[in-house]
């Protein structure tokens, strides 16, 4: 009976190393995290939301002649993406720490 260890997979009676050609194996066995990829998607969604919200705030303030609304829109447009980036980097750092800890074991 063939055994299965963390670095290899048994198929058809032959043992071979896991390669990049088998991405689903790492995903399904929880060796590869899905969350970092999800964080990248959420980052771009957050950038888009900040840009749209900033433009909308500036346009609405311009229609109603509110100077502070324009300033608020500019802040959301320029500072919002930086905040989104920092939050995503903190989340990615947590996952990278976990990967390095599990790799060192």
C-alpha positions as CSV (number, residue, x, y, z in Angstrom):
1,X,0.0,0.0,0.0
2,X,1.4,3.4,-1.0
3,X,1.7,6.1,1.6
4,X,1.1,9.8,1.0
5,X,3.4,12.5,2.5
6,X,3.3,16.3,2.3
7,X,5.8,16.6,-0.6
8,X,4.6,13.9,-2.9
9,X,1.5,12.4,-4.4
10,X,0.8,8.8,-5.5
11,X,-1.0,8.2,-8.8
12,X,-1.2,4.9,-10.6
13,X,1.3,3.3,-8.3
14,X,4.1,5.8,-9.0
15,X,5.3,8.4,-6.6
16,X,6.2,11.8,-7.9
17,X,6.7,15.3,-6.6
18,X,3.9,17.9,-6.6
19,X,4.6,20.4,-9.4
20,X,3.0,23.6,-10.5
21,X,1.2,21.5,-13.0
22,X,-1.1,20.4,-10.2
23,X,-2.4,23.6,-8.8
24,X,-5.7,22.1,-7.6
25,X,-4.0,19.6,-5.3
26,X,-2.4,22.4,-3.2
27,X,-5.6,24.3,-3.1
28,X,-7.8,21.3,-2.2
29,X,-5.3,20.0,0.4
30,X,-5.1,23.5,2.0
31,X,-1.4,23.8,1.3
32,X,-2.1,26.9,-0.8
33,X,-4.2,29.7,0.6
34,X,-7.1,31.1,-1.3
35,X,-7.3,34.2,0.8
36,X,-4.2,36.0,-0.6
37,X,-5.7,35.8,-4.1
38,X,-9.0,37.1,-2.7
39,X,-7.2,40.0,-1.0
40,X,-5.8,41.0,-4.4
41,X,-9.3,41.1,-5.8
42,X,-10.7,43.0,-2.9
43,X,-7.8,45.5,-3.2
44,X,-8.8,46.4,-6.8
45,X,-12.5,46.5,-5.8
46,X,-11.6,48.9,-3.0
47,X,-9.6,51.1,-5.4
48,X,-12.5,51.2,-7.7
49,X,-15.0,52.1,-5.0
50,X,-12.7,54.8,-3.6
51,X,-12.3,56.3,-7.1
52,X,-16.0,56.2,-7.9
53,X,-17.1,57.5,-4.5
54,X,-14.5,60.4,-4.7
55,X,-15.7,61.4,-8.1
56,X,-19.4,61.1,-7.1
57,X,-18.7,63.3,-4.0
58,X,-16.9,65.9,-6.0
59,X,-19.6,66.0,-8.7
60,X,-22.4,66.2,-6.2
61,X,-20.6,69.0,-4.2
62,X,-20.0,70.9,-7.5
63,X,-23.7,70.8,-8.4
64,X,-24.7,72.1,-4.9
65,X,-21.7,74.6,-4.7
66,X,-20.2,73.0,-1.6
67,X,-16.5,73.6,-1.3
68,X,-16.1,71.1,1.6
69,X,-17.8,68.4,-0.4
70,X,-15.2,68.8,-3.2
71,X,-12.4,68.6,-0.6
72,X,-13.9,65.5,1.0
73,X,-14.2,63.9,-2.5
74,X,-10.5,64.7,-3.2
75,X,-9.6,63.1,0.2
76,X,-11.6,60.0,-0.6
77,X,-10.1,59.8,-4.1
78,X,-6.5,60.1,-3.1
79,X,-6.3,58.9,0.5
80,X,-8.8,56.1,0.2
81,X,-6.7,53.9,-2.0
82,X,-3.7,54.3,0.3
83,X,-5.8,53.2,3.3
84,X,-7.1,50.2,1.2
85,X,-3.5,49.3,0.3
86,X,-2.3,49.4,3.9
87,X,-5.2,47.2,5.1
88,X,-4.5,44.7,2.4
89,X,-0.8,44.7,3.1
90,X,-1.5,44.0,6.8
91,X,-3.7,41.1,5.9
92,X,-1.1,39.7,3.4
93,X,1.6,40.1,6.1
94,X,-0.4,37.8,8.4
95,X,-0.7,35.1,5.8
96,X,3.0,35.4,4.9
97,X,4.0,35.0,8.5
98,X,1.8,31.9,8.7
99,X,3.4,30.4,5.6
100,X,6.9,31.1,6.9
101,X,6.1,29.6,10.3
102,X,4.6,26.4,8.8
103,X,7.5,26.1,6.3
104,X,10.1,26.3,9.1
105,X,8.5,23.4,11.0
